[in-house]
Amino acid sequence: EIVLTQSPATLSLSPGDRATLSCRASQNVNNYLAWYQQKPGQTPRLLIYDTSNRAAGIPARFSGSGSGTDFTLTISSLEPEDFAVYYCQQRASWPPITFGPGTKVDVK
Amino acid sequence: EVQLLESGGGLVQPGGSLRLSCAASGFSISHYAMHWVRQAPGKGLEWVSIINHSGGTPYYADSVKGRLTISRDNSENTVYLQMSSLGVEDTAVYYCVKDRGYCSGTRCYTSWYFDLWGRGTPVTVSS
């Protein structure tokens, strides 16, 4: 089973700041990595798949990069609605697919 | 409106059983693999199970293998999760989730990414 670790656990930023979230895999996942956003009391939403492809309707301020074992989700300029928990997920080795523990982006 | 609506959750004693249902609307599930993903209170996401578009080849997380059974009825546009021998560790919100892939005729692609989530149904295992 591939283990994903995310850092930092919490990221305290202000609206307008740039957010950089990291996800590291215990083994090579090629580019088979996705990012999800979950706001309090809401269901997760797919943001990015296959490392860098934005899902339908996702704003351009969200971008993904990386390869192999190290990946990054960047939010170029935080909007008030972006404060949430972000999870990475790999599909390189299944089953099972696995999620990271999440990074919470909160207001500084 | 395209949506998934789960039902069937509730309070059950350890060792008990429940059957979750997931009714899709606005699209036909027959073209898609479907998953269940769960989230324990205050915790992260855990993939539980997948069933392919035609109902074959289910896979399960090791933590639920032998106790949970996924099935589907494409004619009813519904996915099910039969849960038995439940333990306190199964307490979670259970989400029905659509795979981002697609099946057309004999050509199928399962992406193992999740692009439509239901609102979830809570399952509490407690005495």
Interface residues (C-beta under 8 A of the other chain):
Chain A: Y32 A34 Y36 T43 P44 R45 L46 Y49 A55 A56 Y87 Q89 R91 W94 P95 P96 I97 T98 F99 G100 P101 G102
Chain B: G44 L45 E46 W47 I50 Y59 Y60 A61 D62 Y95 R100 S111 W112 Y113 F114 D115 W117 G118 R119 G120
